[in-house]
Amino acid sequence: MYLLPLIAATYFMVSGGPYGIEDILGGAGFGWAILILLVLPVVWSLPTALMIGELTSAIPAEGGFYVWVRRAMGPFWGYQESWLSLTASIFDMALYPAIFVLYLGKFSPSLTVGWKGYAWSLAVVVLCSLWNLLGAPRVGEDAIWMSALLLAPFAVFVCLCIWHAMTLHPVIHWGGHGAGAGFSTAILVALWNYMGWDNASTVAQEVENPQRNYPRAMMASVVIVAVSYVLPLAAMALAGLHAGSFSTGDWTVAAARVGGPLLGLAVVAGGCITGVGMFNALVMSYTRLPMAMAQGGMLPRALARTNSRGAPWVSVLACGLAWALALNLSFAPLISIDLILYGTSLLLEFAALIVLRIREPGLPRPFRAGNMALVCLLSACPAVLIAYALYVSRSEKLIGSVSALLFAALIGLLGPVFYWMTSSRRVARAASEAAD
């Protein structure tokens, strides 16, 4: 995989276009939404991108962040890193087929009513699992044209909004909520829309010159994602449109108001592409984790099997089945659970960055995130935001009186349990191999 496909794949792993940021606008209004989307790349995305740039250039291994954490802190913490990432993926991956179904329903509600919605979601899982059997380079190359198709309607939308602003001089409504539940929701949704930078690291051995291309891809992707979020919102404000109760799926309404039904349909098509494209790119990322763990003796060896194109086909099928089982969960709790589990795994990656600086100062690092003081500062910013997400999610209910925070904590605590349950099998296998 070359630089441009890596950028396109990373874009889908993190963003997939402006789809999904609607609740930020509905919860905070134009002014606060744009401010949130401008600040978070600096305190959330950039530190993560710099961390990934250094660790990937130093250790460009298949399995990415799992390998970093294991090398820095040992097999126990490497296992926890993978456990947190894979369990987060179960809840994260349920969101993208839901986005596909949501926008397909905008085209024709009859297509997604009742059982048909689940059938379409399941079809996305099956399609992307088969697509990934073609190998990581194919997924990256296809991400280029998919990203162009989904962003094209928004390019037209931005131009039309600016034209309306210049010719009609509408009243601009920048105001919105500056506090409260809506604002907290806006922060959580924005964090979710800016996370996933480390996912591209798991295919490092399938990337051409990873030491050079990963840092460049991370920096370029941060800029592209931020611009593709902020520009449509700013243009919408300039056109005099109201934020009001703007929520997931309402880009269709805004586009139709500015450009007519045809642009609305183009945005619908882009939303469907986003759902498929994000799921497809993340299948490529997450399925390398079980493969890397199996190669290290942490999981059954069958999960390390690859086909002629280098795709871990057993891992793809196993993960696809797990993701299919989580398709019916609702949107808001999914984001909270995903943020908690992903955020904890991200903190382990920053810890690995610091530990490797101390334990392996001589490790060749073609790209460095800065000196030790800067690295510690970079680590602190995401930690504060993750703590805020934990605080807010305490009131988000998943099942009955069980909060999303408690549910995610219980899932996280299962990681050490499974590690200890399987440790005896690993020791026995190592002893057997040594005897042979």
C-alpha positions in Angstrom: 0.0 0.0 0.0 1.4 3.4 -1.0 1.0 6.8 0.6 -2.3 8.0 -1.0 -4.2 4.7 -0.3 -2.9 4.9 3.2 -4.2 8.4 3.6 -7.6 7.4 2.1 -7.8 4.3 4.3 -6.9 6.3 7.4 -9.5 8.9 6.5 -12.2 6.2 6.5 -10.9 4.7 9.7 -11.2 8.0 11.5 -13.9 10.0 9.7 -15.6 9.0 6.4 -16.7 12.5 5.8 -19.0 14.9 7.6 -21.6 12.2 8.2 -21.9 11.6 12.0 -21.1 15.2 13.1 -24.8 16.3 12.9 -25.4 15.8 16.6 -22.5 18.1 17.4 -24.3 20.9 15.6 -27.7 20.0 17.1 -26.2 19.9 20.6 -23.9 23.0 20.5 -25.0 25.3 17.7 -22.7 26.6 14.9 -20.3 28.6 16.9 -19.5 26.0 19.6 -19.6 23.2 17.1 -17.0 24.8 14.9 -14.9 25.7 17.9 -15.0 22.1 19.2 -14.1 20.7 15.8 -11.1 23.1 15.5 -9.8 22.6 19.1 -10.0 18.8 19.2 -7.6 18.1 16.3 -5.0 20.0 18.4 -5.5 18.4 21.8 -6.9 15.0 20.7 -5.9 14.1 17.1 -2.5 15.7 16.8 -1.0 14.1 19.9 -2.3 10.7 18.8 -1.0 11.2 15.3 2.4 12.1 16.6 2.5 9.1 18.9 1.5 6.8 16.1 4.0 8.4 13.7 6.9 7.7 16.1 5.9 4.2 17.1 5.1 3.0 13.6 8.3 4.4 12.2 10.3 2.7 14.9 8.3 -0.6 15.0 6.5 -1.1 11.7 5.0 -4.5 12.6 1.8 -6.2 11.6 -0.5 -5.8 14.6 0.6 -2.2 15.2 -0.4 -1.0 18.7 -0.6 -4.5 20.1 3.1 -5.1 19.2 4.1 -1.7 20.7 2.4 -2.3 24.0 3.6 -5.8 24.3 7.2 -4.8 23.5 7.1 -2.0 26.0 5.2 -3.5 28.9 5.1 -7.3 28.4 2.5 -9.9 27.2 -0.1 -9.1 29.9 -0.5 -5.5 28.8 -0.2 -6.4 25.1 -3.1 -8.8 25.6 -5.1 -6.0 27.4 -4.4 -3.6 24.5 -5.8 -6.1 22.0 -8.7 -7.0 24.3 -9.8 -3.4 24.7 -9.4 -2.7 21.0 -11.3 -5.7 19.8 -14.1 -5.4 22.3 -14.4 -1.7 21.4 -14.6 -2.7 17.7 -17.7 -4.8 18.4 -19.6 -1.7 19.5 -17.8 0.7 17.1 -18.4 -1.5 14.0 -22.2 -1.7 14.7 -22.4 2.1 14.0 -21.3 2.1 10.3 -23.9 -0.4 9.0 -26.4 1.7 10.9 -25.3 4.9 9.1 -25.7 3.0 5.8 -29.2 1.9 6.7 -30.1 5.4 8.0 -29.2 7.1 4.7 -30.6 4.3 2.6 -33.9 5.0 4.4 -33.7 8.6 3.4 -33.8 7.5 -0.2 -36.8 5.2 0.4 -38.1 4.4 3.9 -39.7 1.2 2.6 -36.3 -0.3 1.9 -35.3 -0.3 5.6 -38.5 -0.8 7.5 -38.7 -3.7 10.0 -36.4 -6.6 9.3 -35.1 -5.1 6.1 -32.9 -2.7 8.1 -31.1 -5.5 9.9 -30.8 -7.4 6.6 -29.1 -4.4 5.0 -26.7 -4.0 8.0 -25.9 -7.7 7.8 -25.3 -7.3 4.0 -22.7 -4.6 4.8 -20.8 -6.9 7.2 -20.8 -9.7 4.6 -19.8 -7.5 1.7 -16.9 -5.9 3.5 -15.7 -9.2 4.9 -15.5 -10.6 1.4 -14.0 -7.3 0.1 -11.2 -7.6 2.6 -10.2 -11.1 1.4 -8.8 -9.3 -1.6 -6.0 -7.9 0.6 -5.1 -4.6 2.2 -3.7 -2.9 -0.9 -7.0 -3.4 -2.7 -8.9 -1.9 0.3 -6.7 1.1 0.4 -6.9 1.7 -3.4 -10.7 1.5 -3.3 -10.8 3.9 -0.4 -9.5 6.6 -2.7 -12.4 6.7 -5.2 -14.9 6.1 -2.4 -13.7 9.1 -0.5 -13.9 11.2 -3.6 -17.4 10.1 -4.3 -18.7 10.8 -0.8 -17.0 14.3 -0.5 -18.1 15.5 -4.0 -21.7 16.4 -2.8 -20.3 18.4 0.1 -18.0 20.3 -2.2 -21.0 21.3 -4.2 -22.9 22.1 -1.0 -20.1 24.4 0.3 -20.0 26.3 -3.0 -23.8 26.8 -3.1 -23.8 27.9 0.6 -21.2 30.5 -0.1 -23.1 31.6 -3.2 -26.3 32.0 -1.1 -24.3 34.0 1.5 -22.9 36.4 -1.2 -26.2 36.9 -3.0 -28.9 36.7 -0.4 -27.0 38.1 2.7 -28.9 35.9 5.1 -28.9 36.4 8.9 -26.3 34.1 10.4 -27.2 32.2 13.5 -24.0 31.3 15.3 -25.5 30.9 18.7 -26.2 27.6 20.5 -25.9 25.8 23.8 -22.7 26.5 25.8 -23.4 24.0 28.5 -25.7 21.1 29.5 -26.5 17.7 28.2 -26.6 18.8 24.6 -23.1 20.3 24.9 -21.7 17.2 26.6 -23.2 15.0 23.9 -21.6 17.3 21.3 -18.2 16.8 22.9 -18.6 13.0 23.0 -19.7 12.8 19.4 -16.8 15.0 18.4 -14.3 12.8 20.2 -15.8 9.8 18.5 -15.5 11.5 15.1 -11.9 12.3 15.7 -10.7 8.8 17.0 -9.2 5.8 15.3 -5.9 7.2 14.1 -4.0 4.2 15.5 -6.1 1.7 13.5 -4.0 2.1 10.4 -0.9 0.9 12.3 -2.0 -2.7 12.2 -1.2 -3.2 8.5 2.3 -1.7 8.7 4.0 -4.6 7.0 1.6 -4.1 4.0 2.6 -0.5 3.6 5.4 0.7 1.3 8.2 2.4 3.3 6.2 2.7 6.5 8.9 4.7 8.4 8.4 7.5 5.9 4.7 7.1 4.9 3.0 6.7 8.3 4.0 10.1 9.8 3.1 11.8 6.5 -0.2 10.0 6.3 -1.1 10.9 9.9 -0.4 14.6 9.5 -2.2 14.8 6.1 -5.2 12.9 7.5 -5.6 15.2 10.5 -5.8 18.2 8.2 -8.2 16.6 5.7 -10.5 15.3 8.5 -10.7 18.7 10.2 -11.3 20.6 7.0 -14.0 18.2 5.8 -15.8 18.7 9.2 -15.5 22.4 9.6 -16.1 23.7 6.1 -19.6 22.3 5.6 -20.7 23.6 9.0 -19.3 27.0 8.4 -20.8 27.2 4.9 -24.2 26.1 6.3 -24.0 28.9 8.9 -23.1 31.5 6.2 -26.1 30.4 4.2 -28.4 31.2 7.1 -29.6 27.7 7.8 -30.6 27.0 11.4 -28.9 24.4 13.6 -32.2 23.7 15.5 -32.7 20.0 16.1 -30.0 19.0 13.6 -29.2 15.4 14.2 -27.8 12.3 12.4 -29.1 12.1 8.9 -30.1 15.7 8.5 -27.4 16.6 6.0 -29.9 15.4 3.4 -32.4 18.1 4.5 -29.7 20.8 4.5 -28.4 19.8 1.0 -31.9 19.7 -0.4 -32.7 23.2 0.9 -29.6 24.7 -0.7 -29.3 22.6 -3.9 -32.6 20.9 -4.4 -33.7 17.3 -4.4 -30.8 16.1 -6.7 -28.1 17.3 -4.2 -30.1 15.8 -1.4 -30.0 12.4 -3.2 -26.3 12.8 -3.8 -25.7 13.3 -0.1 -27.8 10.2 0.6 -25.6 8.2 -1.7 -22.5 9.7 0.0 -23.9 8.6 3.4 -24.3 5.0 2.1 -20.7 5.1 0.8 -19.5 6.3 4.2 -21.2 3.5 6.0 -19.6 0.9 3.7 -16.2 2.6 3.4 -15.7 3.1 7.1 -16.7 -0.5 7.9 -14.5 -1.8 5.1 -11.4 0.1 6.2 -11.8 -0.9 9.8 -12.3 -4.6 8.9 -8.8 -4.3 7.4 -7.4 -2.8 10.6 -9.1 -4.9 13.3 -8.7 -8.3 11.7 -4.9 -7.9 11.9 -5.0 -7.9 15.7 -6.2 -11.6 16.1 -3.7 -12.6 13.5 -0.8 -10.9 15.3 -1.9 -12.3 18.6 -2.2 -15.8 17.1 1.3 -15.5 15.7 2.5 -14.6 19.3 0.7 -17.5 20.8 -2.0 -15.4 22.5 -4.8 -16.9 20.4 -5.4 -20.1 18.4 -3.0 -20.5 15.5 -5.8 -20.8 13.0 -6.4 -17.1 13.3 -3.0 -16.4 11.8 -3.9 -18.2 8.5 -3.8 -16.0 5.4 -4.8 -16.4 1.8 -2.8 -15.9 -1.3 -3.3 -12.1 -1.0 -2.1 -11.9 2.5 -5.5 -11.4 4.1 -6.1 -13.2 7.4 -9.2 -14.9 6.2 -10.0 -16.9 9.4 -9.7 -13.7 11.5 -11.9 -11.8 9.0 -14.7 -14.5 9.3 -14.4 -14.7 13.1 -14.5 -10.9 13.5 -17.3 -10.5 11.0 -19.5 -12.9 13.0 -18.8 -11.0 16.2 -19.7 -7.7 14.6 -22.9 -9.1 13.1 -24.1 -10.0 16.6 -23.9 -6.3 17.8 -25.9 -4.8 15.0 -29.1 -4.0 16.9 -27.6 -1.8 19.7 -28.7 1.8 19.8 -26.4 4.7 18.7 -25.8 6.8 21.9 -24.7 4.0 24.2 -22.5 2.6 21.5 -20.5 5.8 21.3 -20.1 6.0 25.0 -18.9 2.3 25.3 -16.7 2.7 22.3 -15.1 5.8 23.7 -14.4 4.3 27.1 -12.8 1.1 25.7 -10.9 2.8 22.9 -9.8 5.6 25.2 -8.3 3.1 27.7 -6.4 1.3 24.9 -5.2 4.7 23.7 -3.7 5.5 27.1 -1.8 2.2 27.0 -0.3 3.3 23.7 0.9 6.6 25.1 2.3 4.6 28.0 4.1 2.4 25.6 5.6 5.5 23.9 7.0 6.8 27.2 8.2 3.4 28.4 10.0 2.7 25.1 11.7 6.1 25.4 13.1 5.1 28.8 13.8 1.4 28.2 15.0 1.6 24.6 16.6 5.0 24.1 18.7 3.6 21.3 15.8 2.3 19.2 16.0 3.9 15.8 13.2 6.4 15.4 13.1 7.9 11.9 10.3 10.2 13.2 10.1 11.6 16.8 7.2 13.2 18.5 9.5 15.5 20.4 11.5 15.4 23.6 10.3 13.5 26.7 8.7 16.6 28.2 6.6 17.2 25.0 5.7 13.5 24.9 4.4 13.6 28.4 2.4 16.8 27.6 1.0 15.1 24.5 -0.1 12.2 26.6 -1.9 14.4 29.1 -4.2 16.0 26.7 -6.0 12.8 25.5 -6.0 11.6 29.1 -8.0 14.6 30.3 -10.5 14.2 27.4 -10.9 10.5 28.2 -11.6 11.3 31.8 -14.3 13.8 30.7 -15.9 11.1 28.5 -15.9 8.7 31.5 -17.6 11.3 33.7 -20.3 12.1 31.1 -21.0 8.5 30.3 -21.8 7.7 33.9 -25.4 8.7 33.3 -25.8 7.1 29.8 -28.0 4.0 30.3 -27.5 0.9 28.2 -29.8 -1.8 29.7 -32.2 -0.8 32.4 -30.2 0.8 35.2 -26.8 -0.4 33.9 -24.8 2.6 32.8 -22.6 2.5 29.7 -19.6 3.3 32.0 -20.3 0.3 34.2 -20.9 -2.0 31.3 -17.7 -0.9 29.6 -15.8 -1.3 32.9 -17.0 -4.9 33.3 -16.0 -5.7 29.7 -12.5 -4.2 30.4 -12.1 -6.3 33.5 -12.8 -9.4 31.6 -9.4 -8.9 29.8 -7.2 -10.0 32.7 -9.6 -12.9 33.4 -9.3 -14.3 29.9 -5.5 -13.7 29.9 -5.1 -15.8 33.1 -7.5 -18.4 31.8 -5.5 -18.9 28.6 -2.0 -18.5 30.2 -1.8 -22.2 31.3 -2.4 -23.2 27.7 0.3 -20.9 26.4 2.8 -22.2 29.0 2.0 -25.8 28.0 2.4 -25.0 24.3 5.8 -23.3 24.9 7.0 -26.3 27.0 5.9 -28.7 24.3 7.7 -26.7 21.5 10.8 -26.5 23.7 10.8 -30.3 24.2 10.5 -30.8 20.4 
